[in-house]
Each structure stands twice: as structure tokens, then as C-alpha cells.
């Protein structure tokens, strides 16, 4: 039986989505003009840029539904990422706002999933290899009638048997991530890649994003920057709070506090000084 608060939430969400249906996308010229006005402190320009992209946030949030977090909460998280993007957008870079904002929107949603839902925190290159091993194993079993050995997998992917054993320890994760979402052909791994959202000029985008992240991290002290790099996997695999705590001989709660303080600085650099 659906409780009253859940029903009310559904009604509120339905009303919110209906309101968004009346919004219209902005042209690149309009985005540029609004960004210039925002730098002058024009809050109306900021609000217009945000409102024009709220439907995009919903589209992203829908792709991560049914992972243990309510859709309304995913949309709320994505909206926070959108707001952060408006505060940090540099219109002189030459690419559309949403190409820049999508990173912040996804990051905010993924952080919410990691903290509240059932999302597995693994770097994309590791997910790629896990999926390829699973596909190879399925095909091998279909042809040979049994699963391949660790040595055969190692030979196929040019990695060591120890690496194969480590990968196979995540096999339950592979199966859960590789399950189709509802009646769609899309899987969670596919959503995490979401290649359709890559900007037209990917190299320009990633170079700009790399510079942006590096600039951001320079506003932190060394310990804070290290915690952010490890937690979000900026140099490879994502670390848990406990793993970071063990590395620095701190408590998990202390690491969480450092992470939250660092994130506040990144969102509002002037407050961290």
C-alpha cells in the first residue's frame, strides 16, 4: 500500500515535470549573453540559465532511477550540480553550457547514489574490463560448455592470472551492473558510460575540464586535495572513506569531515580562505 507521503511526493514530482515542459532551450548566443550578465551579478540571468536546463537534469536523473534513491532526490542532486556549473561556467571556453554542466550534474547524482543508494564505486576502465571478461566468459561457455580458466582469461586480455582472480572477485558486481534496467536494453554500465552525452569536441571538453579541476584543487590544502582525488578516483580507482582513513591513520569520520570541508571550498572558494 502506498503511503500518503509517497503519494504526495509523486504528485509534486508530476507537477514539477509538467511545469518544466513549458521551458525552452537556449541558443549558444543566449547562453553567452547570460553568462556575461551573471559575472556582473545579474541573478535573473543566472536563474534563466538554470531554468532552461532543468529538463536536461531530469533526463540524466531518469537514467539512474531504481538504484535505491528516489527519483525526486536524484533530480534534486542533479539540480545542485547544475547550480554549481552555472557558478563555474566560463563562456570564453567556446563550448555550450550543457556540455560543461553535464559533468557536474552527473557527479552530484553519482555522489548521492554512492552515499545513499546501491551504486558500486568502480572506475570506468575497471568496469570496461569487467564487462569484457563477462562477455568473453559467456561466449566461451556457450562454445565450450564450461567457463574459461583464469589462465585462458589472462591470455585473452593480456593480463596476469592474479589480476584475473582480482577481477573475478567482483563477478557479482558485473552481473548486477550488466542487468537490463526494467524493460529496456540499457544496463547500468551503459548508463555510466552514456556516450551520447559526450560533447562534439571531446578533446576540447576534457582538456578544459582537466584544467578546471586542477584549478579547483589548488584552492585546497594538500591533505584536502589528496582526499578529493582519492575519494572521486581522479587518478584511478575511487577509495572509500575507510580506505582513506587507513592511509592517513585517521578516523572515517575525520576523513568525511575533511571531504565535506573541501567540497564546501570547491563550491564557494571565497569562503574557504
Phi, psi and omega in degrees: 000132181281127181282168186295319182294323179294318179295319179296321178298318179297319180295316180298318180295318179298318179294318180299313180296324179295319179296321181292336182296344181269355181279156182232144180292156180262153173280165178300322180295319179294319178300316180300314181297318180294320180297320178297317179295322179299321180295340177269003178092016181281103182290330178295322178295319178299313181297322181293319179296319179295310184298326182291344184245008181294327179294325178296321178301317178299317180299320178292314182299322180300329182287344181248017181288166178060036175241024175100001179232136181299144181304319180300323179289324177295318179296318179299317179296317179297323178295324176296320176296321178297317179297317178300319181297320179295326181287335186249359184293134177245104185293344181283351179292333174096005177243160184296150183303316186292333176295329176277317186292332185302325180296315181292321179297309180297317182301318180293318178293316181295324177295319178296318178296318181295325183272329186244336187253211186245017182294135177272125182274093177227143178293156186299320182295328178288321176297321178301311182293320178300317181292320180293323177295317179297315180297318178297315181297319178297315181293319180297316180296322179295325182275321188257344179086002177207163181286151178289156176281168176300322180296320180292322177293317179301318180294322181294321186253005176058045175231172181280161178294327177297321178294323178297314180300319178297318179296317182294339178293344178259014185303323176298326179295318181301314182294321181288322179288334185269000179286138175298144179272113183056232184263012182267166174274348183287140176249169180297324177298317179300319181294324181291333176277309176044059187297337181297339183267002179291131181299157180304318178256082188296321182296316178299316182298311184291325176295318179295319181294319178299315179298320181297315181296316180298319177298320180297314184294336179291346177277354182258161171280172187301317182296315180297317180297319179298317180298317179295316179300315182289314185296319182264004176065037183292337178248016181148233183288144175283137178259147173281164177301321181293321180296319177294319178300317179296321181298320185257007181057045178241170174278158178300321180296321179295320178295319178300319180296318179297316180299313182296320178296318179297318180295323177297319178297319182293325179284325183225078185308324183294334182281342183272357183269000000 
